[in-house]
């Protein structure tokens, strides 16, 4: 798998899923919040994460592509 695709997959798919699962488990077992409040809180955190990571990804897109090209050679 190319480096840029791997980085994209980690930043936009795997990390948010892990954050969501860990947050829901933490809220259920440790904080003992109701499932509705727990889910909305964690989805809000994921939304903020997506906004921040998308801005970072867009600003560094050229650098990411250059690194991926160097890694292929």
C-alpha positions in Angstrom: 0.0 0.0 0.0 1.3 3.4 -0.8 2.4 5.7 2.0 -0.2 8.4 1.3 -3.0 5.9 1.2 -1.8 4.3 4.4 -1.6 7.7 6.1 -5.1 8.6 4.9 -6.5 5.4 6.1 -5.0 5.8 9.5 -6.0 9.5 9.9 -9.5 9.3 8.5 -10.8 5.8 9.1 -8.9 3.8 11.8 -8.2 6.6 14.3 -11.8 7.9 14.4 -13.2 4.4 14.8 -10.8 3.7 17.7 -11.7 7.0 19.3 -15.4 6.3 19.0 -15.1 2.7 20.5 -12.8 3.7 23.3 -15.0 6.8 24.1 -18.2 4.8 24.2 -16.7 2.0 26.4 -15.2 4.6 28.7 -18.4 6.5 29.0 -20.4 3.3 29.6 -18.2 1.6 32.1 -16.2 4.3 33.8 -18.4 7.4 33.6 -21.7 5.5 33.7 -23.4 8.0 31.4 -26.7 7.1 29.6 -26.1 5.7 26.1 -27.7 8.6 24.3 -25.6 11.3 26.0 -22.5 9.1 25.7 -23.0 8.6 21.9 -23.7 12.3 21.2 -20.7 13.4 23.2 -18.4 11.0 21.4 -19.8 11.8 17.9 -19.2 15.5 18.7 -15.6 14.7 19.5 -15.2 12.7 16.2 -16.7 15.6 14.2 -14.2 18.1 15.7 -11.4 15.6 15.0 -12.5 15.3 11.4 -12.5 19.1 10.9 -9.0 19.5 12.4 -7.5 16.5 10.5 -9.0 17.6 7.2 -7.5 21.1 7.6 -4.1 19.6 8.5 -4.4 17.1 5.6 -5.3 19.8 3.1 -2.5 22.1 4.2 0.1 19.3 4.0 -1.1 17.6 0.9 1.9 18.5 -1.3 4.3 17.4 1.4 2.5 14.1 1.8 2.6 13.4 -2.0 6.3 14.3 -2.1 7.1 11.9 0.7 5.0 9.1 -0.9 7.0 9.6 -4.2 10.3 9.5 -2.3 9.2 6.3 -0.5 8.3 4.6 -3.8 11.8 5.2 -5.3 
